């Protein structure tokens, strides 16, 4: 399994996203290659279909359903966690993406 954390330099939520990925992997008893991808130009943001910082992809698929249909660019990203909006995704969203990927490739 490959997990990418995409962010731009100076994103205050990138470290929190990494912490949540590590928590999700631990909860799911899974291992993965976790890679940081720095997105530093509008052109790269467009090429990577970057929907904001930080973004997390599991085996190439964004963890948030429907995110791929959003606009692309160098911007901060927010996530819904119950009734609040936060700059890092909820652990459960990451866990669901890990489980879905594992199921697609028959790891479970």
C-alpha positions in Angstrom: 0.0 0.0 0.0 1.2 3.5 -0.8 0.0 6.6 0.9 0.9 10.1 -0.3 0.5 13.2 1.7 0.5 16.1 -0.7 1.1 19.6 0.7 2.8 22.9 -0.1 5.7 24.3 1.9 4.6 25.9 5.1 1.3 24.1 5.4 0.6 24.1 9.2 -1.6 21.0 8.8 0.8 18.6 7.0 2.4 17.3 10.2 -1.1 16.6 11.7 -2.1 14.8 8.5 1.0 12.5 8.9 0.1 11.9 12.5 -3.4 10.9 11.5 -2.1 8.6 8.8 0.1 6.8 11.3 -2.8 6.5 13.7 -5.0 5.0 11.0 -2.4 2.5 9.9 -1.9 1.4 13.5 -5.7 1.0 14.1 -6.0 -1.0 10.9 -2.9 -3.1 11.6 -1.6 -2.2 8.2 1.8 -1.1 6.8 2.3 1.3 4.0 4.9 3.3 2.2 4.1 6.9 3.3 5.5 9.5 1.0 5.4 13.3 1.2 4.8 15.1 -2.1 5.5 18.8 -2.1 3.3 20.8 -4.5 5.0 24.1 -5.1 3.6 25.5 -8.3 0.2 26.1 -9.8 1.2 23.9 -12.8 2.2 21.0 -10.6 -1.1 21.4 -8.6 -3.0 21.1 -11.9 -0.9 18.2 -13.1 -1.4 16.3 -9.8 -5.1 17.2 -9.5 -4.2 18.7 -6.1 -7.3 19.8 -4.3 -5.6 21.6 -1.4 -3.1 21.2 1.4 -2.9 18.7 2.9 -4.4 16.0 0.7 -4.0 12.3 1.4 -4.2 9.6 -1.3 -4.2 5.9 -0.7 -2.9 3.9 -3.7 -3.6 7.0 -5.8 -7.1 7.6 -4.7 -8.1 10.7 -2.5 -9.4 9.6 0.9 -12.5 11.9 0.6 -15.2 10.7 -1.8 -15.9 13.2 -4.5 -12.7 15.2 -4.0 -11.4 14.4 -7.4 -14.3 16.5 -8.9 -13.2 19.7 -7.2 -11.0 22.4 -8.6 -7.2 22.2 -8.4 -4.7 24.7 -7.1 -2.4 25.9 -4.3 -4.9 26.4 -1.5 -5.6 25.2 2.0 -8.0 22.3 2.4 -10.6 21.6 5.0 -12.4 18.5 6.1 -15.7 17.8 7.9 -15.3 16.0 11.2 -18.8 15.6 12.6 -20.1 19.2 13.1 -16.7 20.9 12.8 -14.5 21.9 9.9 -10.8 21.2 10.4 -7.6 21.4 8.4 -6.7 17.7 8.9 -8.9 14.8 8.0 -10.5 12.6 10.6 -8.7 9.4 11.4 -11.9 7.4 10.5 -11.9 8.9 6.9 -8.3 7.7 6.5 -9.1 4.3 8.0 -12.0 3.9 5.6 -9.8 4.7 2.6 -7.2 2.2 3.8 -9.9 -0.5 4.2 -11.3 0.2 0.8 -7.9 0.0 -0.9 -7.1 -3.2 0.9 -10.4 -4.7 -0.2 -9.8 -3.6 -3.9 -6.4 -5.4 -4.0 -7.4 -8.4 -1.9 -5.2 -7.6 1.1 -7.9 -8.5 3.6 
